[in-house]
Amino acid sequence: MPEPGHGRRLAQYPASAYGSPFLAYTAVTTDPGACRGLKAEQALAQWVPVYAYQFDYQDAPYYFQEMKGFDPLASHTIDIQFLFPLWHGGILGLAHPLNAAETTLSNQLVGYWTRFADTGNPNGPQLQQWPRFTTGSQLILRENIPASNVVTAAQHRQEHKCDFWDTILVYN
């Protein structure tokens, strides 16, 4: 028996609207996490400094062997190899050296995270400014190649169908 809301999810994510059934599946399984993350960022921003990001680089090397019909895109934890070069999922992972553009992105991410750990603010010289996510200015850095960009929470909500997910997910 399908779980509650199954038909509503099919209506929101018809395979015909995506390049393949796998891409539709990817959207329907990742969008809820993006909406939950946004809710958490909104709640935390009331109390502590928050810098929100989404890793969007779709061609990042994947740490497991290629699987026919499976394209991992910008999957969860794929950004770790950009923070810790040549670390790819532990002993089962495959090392993939980064190309020049990926190395540039890696250097930016390492710079952001190092500055944040040191000062509480990821921004530094020669880096695109990573805006602080506040209750009044909800901006999200989208890390990508050839360039990163900033989107609003409203754009993020629309892209990830958060209005729909708000009717299904429990956020407390």
Buried (B, 14 or more C-beta within 10 A) or exposed (E): EEEEBEEEBEEBBEBEEBEEEBBBEBBBEBBBEBBBBBBEBBEEBEEEEBBBBBBBBEEBBBBEEEEEEEBBBBBEEBBBBBEEBEEBBEEEBEEBEBEEEBEBBBBBBBBBBEBBEEEEEBBBEEBBEBBBBBEEEBBBBBBBBEEBEBBEBEBBBEBBBBEBBEEBBEEE
